[in-house]
Structure formats: C-alpha cells, structure tokens
Amino acid sequence: MREKGLAGVGGAQGRDAMAMKLLFWELEKHLKSSSGASVVAIDNKIEQAMDLVKSHLMYAVREEVEVLKEQIKELMERNTQLEQENNLLKTLASPEQMAQFQAQVQTGSSPTGTALQPQVPCSVGSAQSLPSAPNSGSS
C-alpha cells in the first residue's frame, strides 16, 4: 500500500510542477501589467505558489522519513545480530583470552592488536562450526 502511495506522489509532483510553472507564468504576466486590481491577483498567486512549495516539501520530507525508518530498522537488526555474535564469541573464548581482552580494553589498546591475532582463528573457527550444527538439525 505504501508503494502505491509513493507512486502516486510522483504523478502528483509532476502535476504540481506544471501548475507551479503556470502560476509563475501568470505571475510574470500580471507583474508586467501592474494595475491596482492585479495586486490582489498577484497576492493570491503568490499564496498558491507558496502552498505548492509547501506541498512539495512535505512530500519530500515524508519520503525521507520512510527511507530513514527503513535504515533504522536495518541497523537495529544488524545490531541484534552483532550482539548475538558477540555473546557467542564470549562463550567460546577461553578464560585466558577473555582476561587478555579485558586487559587490552582497560589499557585502551586495540582489541584487534597482534597479541590476539594468533588466538582469533581458533575462536573464529569454533564459532563458525557451532552455529551450523543447530541450523542443520532444524532443516
């Protein structure tokens, strides 16, 4: 339903763009023949043009809000996935690896430093083999 609404917005924007061009053309025509009566008409045309601009901005903002909502949803899903992965890696790490990691975190050095690199392939290999076992059982 949302896709239909957005498709309708594109057509409405095209009509609005044409209407805006017509309004500005009429405004220009009225400005060239500046009489007392045309001042009221000009004010009306300006108000209509401003309403049209406001409408375009609202459409653009709504579209951007939808895009941002989708990005937030994707980032939240990714965050949940990374938290689960982090918890799994914590359970697979040996007490020595966890102590070494905690020491690096406390001293502010990079946890991906050379001291952990020789041990990471063992943990990652174990972490990769365990998740596949539950998946194969559920298939």
ZAMIDREN-917512 format. One record per residue (C-alpha): x, y, z; residue number from 1. Coordinates in Angstrom, 3 decimals, decimal comma, always signed. Each point is the difference from the previous one (the first is absolute). Layout:
+----------+----------+----------+-----+
:       c1 :       c2 :       c3 : num :
+----------+----------+----------+-----+
:        X :        Y :        Z : NUM :
...
+----------+----------+----------+-----+
END
This chain:
+----------+----------+----------+-----+
:       c1 :       c2 :       c3 : num :
+----------+----------+----------+-----+
:   +0,000 :   +0,000 :   +0,000 :   1 :
:   +2,908 :   +2,300 :   +0,768 :   2 :
:   +1,500 :   -0,616 :   -3,438 :   3 :
:   -3,251 :   +1,050 :   -1,637 :   4 :
:   +0,012 :   +3,203 :   +2,041 :   5 :
:   +3,556 :   +0,839 :   -1,029 :   6 :
:   -0,754 :   -0,676 :   -3,647 :   7 :
:   -2,938 :   +2,373 :   +0,261 :   8 :
:   +2,298 :   +2,620 :   +1,465 :   9 :
:   +2,159 :   +0,025 :   -3,141 :  10 :
:   -3,037 :   +0,722 :   -2,207 :  11 :
:   -1,230 :   +2,654 :   +2,401 :  12 :
:   +3,411 :   +1,635 :   -0,008 :  13 :
:   -0,011 :   +0,138 :   -3,799 :  14 :
:   -3,414 :   +1,667 :   -0,024 :  15 :
:   +1,100 :   +2,342 :   +2,771 :  16 :
:   +3,113 :   +0,955 :   -1,952 :  17 :
:   -2,089 :   +0,852 :   -3,036 :  18 :
:   -2,446 :   +1,943 :   +2,151 :  19 :
:   +2,879 :   +1,896 :   +1,592 :  20 :
:   +1,408 :   +0,938 :   -3,418 :  21 :
:   -3,420 :   +1,229 :   -1,032 :  22 :
:   -0,333 :   +2,008 :   +3,206 :  23 :
:   +3,357 :   +1,661 :   -0,484 :  24 :
:   -0,805 :   +0,733 :   -3,643 :  25 :
:   -3,254 :   +1,631 :   +1,038 :  26 :
:   +1,808 :   +1,873 :   +2,768 :  27 :
:   +2,528 :   +1,324 :   -2,505 :  28 :
:   -2,808 :   +1,036 :   -2,350 :  29 :
:   -1,763 :   +1,849 :   +2,825 :  30 :
:   +3,177 :   +1,734 :   +1,113 :  31 :
:   +0,506 :   +1,391 :   -3,478 :  32 :
:   -3,473 :   +1,556 :   +0,072 :  33 :
:   +0,106 :   +1,420 :   +3,537 :  34 :
:   -3,431 :   +1,384 :   +0,680 :  35 :
:   -1,748 :   +0,379 :   +3,371 :  36 :
:   -2,275 :   -2,994 :   -0,606 :  37 :
:   +2,860 :   -2,262 :   -0,990 :  38 :
:   +1,734 :   +0,527 :   +3,369 :  39 :
:   -2,700 :   -2,104 :   +1,696 :  40 :
:   +0,322 :   -2,643 :   -2,705 :  41 :
:   +3,767 :   +0,016 :   +0,443 :  42 :
:   -0,383 :   -0,502 :   +3,733 :  43 :
:   -2,291 :   -2,958 :   -0,656 :  44 :
:   +2,438 :   -1,506 :   -2,490 :  45 :
:   +2,884 :   +0,434 :   +2,421 :  46 :
:   -2,006 :   -1,730 :   +2,725 :  47 :
:   -0,849 :   -2,853 :   -2,373 :  48 :
:   +3,655 :   -0,339 :   -1,002 :  49 :
:   +1,048 :   -0,069 :   +3,642 :  50 :
:   -2,588 :   -2,702 :   +0,731 :  51 :
:   +1,333 :   -2,001 :   -2,922 :  52 :
:   +3,572 :   +0,299 :   +1,269 :  53 :
:   -1,145 :   -1,055 :   +3,454 :  54 :
:   -1,749 :   -3,021 :   -1,508 :  55 :
:   +3,182 :   -1,020 :   -1,884 :  56 :
:   +2,062 :   +0,324 :   +3,149 :  57 :
:   -2,435 :   -2,102 :   +1,998 :  58 :
:   +0,113 :   -2,775 :   -2,625 :  59 :
:   +3,793 :   +0,065 :   +0,021 :  60 :
:   +0,127 :   -0,084 :   +3,792 :  61 :
:   -2,435 :   -2,923 :   +0,159 :  62 :
:   +2,061 :   -1,966 :   -2,497 :  63 :
:   +3,191 :   +0,707 :   +1,949 :  64 :
:   -1,670 :   -1,061 :   +3,254 :  65 :
:   -0,981 :   -3,321 :   -1,574 :  66 :
:   +3,570 :   -0,573 :   -1,223 :  67 :
:   +1,420 :   +0,844 :   +3,429 :  68 :
:   -2,498 :   -2,294 :   +1,768 :  69 :
:   +1,113 :   -2,848 :   -2,255 :  70 :
:   +3,674 :   +0,751 :   +0,718 :  71 :
:   -0,684 :   +0,055 :   +3,745 :  72 :
:   -1,766 :   -3,359 :   -0,257 :  73 :
:   +2,935 :   -1,511 :   -1,923 :  74 :
:   +2,537 :   +1,424 :   +2,466 :  75 :
:   -1,946 :   -1,344 :   +2,974 :  76 :
:   -0,094 :   -3,450 :   -1,605 :  77 :
:   +3,740 :   +0,182 :   -0,684 :  78 :
:   +0,652 :   +1,123 :   +3,574 :  79 :
:   -1,990 :   -2,962 :   +1,359 :  80 :
:   +1,932 :   -2,361 :   -2,269 :  81 :
:   +3,341 :   +1,416 :   +1,148 :  82 :
:   -1,038 :   -0,218 :   +3,663 :  83 :
:   -0,884 :   -3,669 :   -0,462 :  84 :
:   +3,302 :   -0,628 :   -1,757 :  85 :
:   +1,859 :   +1,820 :   +2,763 :  86 :
:   -1,715 :   -2,090 :   +2,679 :  87 :
:   +0,824 :   -3,193 :   -1,886 :  88 :
:   +3,653 :   +0,986 :   -0,339 :  89 :
:   +0,143 :   +0,839 :   +3,709 :  90 :
:   -1,280 :   -3,470 :   +0,887 :  91 :
:   +2,521 :   -1,638 :   -2,339 :  92 :
:   +2,996 :   +2,002 :   +1,215 :  93 :
:   +2,301 :   -1,586 :   +2,536 :  94 :
:   +0,437 :   +1,691 :   +3,398 :  95 :
:   +3,530 :   +0,996 :   -1,061 :  96 :
:   -1,297 :   +1,652 :   -3,165 :  97 :
:   -2,681 :   +1,867 :   +1,953 :  98 :
:   +2,535 :   +1,185 :   +2,575 :  99 :
:   +2,331 :   +1,178 :   -2,745 : 100 :
:   -2,856 :   +1,783 :   -1,745 : 101 :
:   -1,138 :   +1,678 :   +3,234 : 102 :
:   +3,560 :   +1,154 :   +0,678 : 103 :
:   +0,220 :   +1,531 :   -3,473 : 104 :
:   -3,346 :   +1,729 :   +0,414 : 105 :
:   +1,064 :   +1,480 :   +3,353 : 106 :
:   +3,321 :   +1,277 :   -1,350 : 107 :
:   -1,706 :   +1,462 :   -3,065 : 108 :
:   +2,004 :   -1,976 :   -2,543 : 109 :
:   -1,705 :   -1,457 :   -3,052 : 110 :
:   -1,707 :   -3,334 :   +0,617 : 111 :
:   +0,998 :   -1,011 :   -3,529 : 112 :
:   +3,692 :   +0,423 :   +0,788 : 113 :
:   +2,688 :   -2,555 :   -0,828 : 114 :
:   -0,226 :   -1,649 :   +3,426 : 115 :
:   -3,463 :   -1,415 :   -0,780 : 116 :
:   +0,564 :   -0,840 :   -3,650 : 117 :
:   +1,539 :   -3,457 :   +0,504 : 118 :
:   -2,927 :   -1,003 :   +2,221 : 119 :
:   -2,822 :   +1,473 :   -2,102 : 120 :
:   +0,011 :   -2,673 :   -2,771 : 121 :
:   -0,629 :   -2,738 :   +2,606 : 122 :
:   -2,930 :   +1,899 :   +1,532 : 123 :
:   -1,423 :   +1,014 :   -3,345 : 124 :
:   +0,304 :   -3,550 :   -1,334 : 125 :
:   -1,825 :   -1,325 :   +3,051 : 126 :
:   -2,622 :   +2,724 :   -0,260 : 127 :
:   -0,584 :   -0,786 :   -3,649 : 128 :
:   -0,375 :   -3,724 :   +0,560 : 129 :
:   -2,497 :   +0,270 :   +2,864 : 130 :
:   -2,733 :   +2,112 :   -1,643 : 131 :
:   -0,185 :   -2,366 :   -2,958 : 132 :
:   -0,851 :   -2,963 :   +2,249 : 133 :
:   -3,331 :   +1,435 :   +1,270 : 134 :
:   -0,920 :   +1,112 :   -3,512 : 135 :
:   +0,572 :   -3,440 :   -1,473 : 136 :
:   -2,148 :   -1,576 :   +2,729 : 137 :
:   -2,905 :   +2,352 :   -0,675 : 138 :
:   -0,046 :   -0,659 :   -3,792 : 139 :
+----------+----------+----------+-----+
END
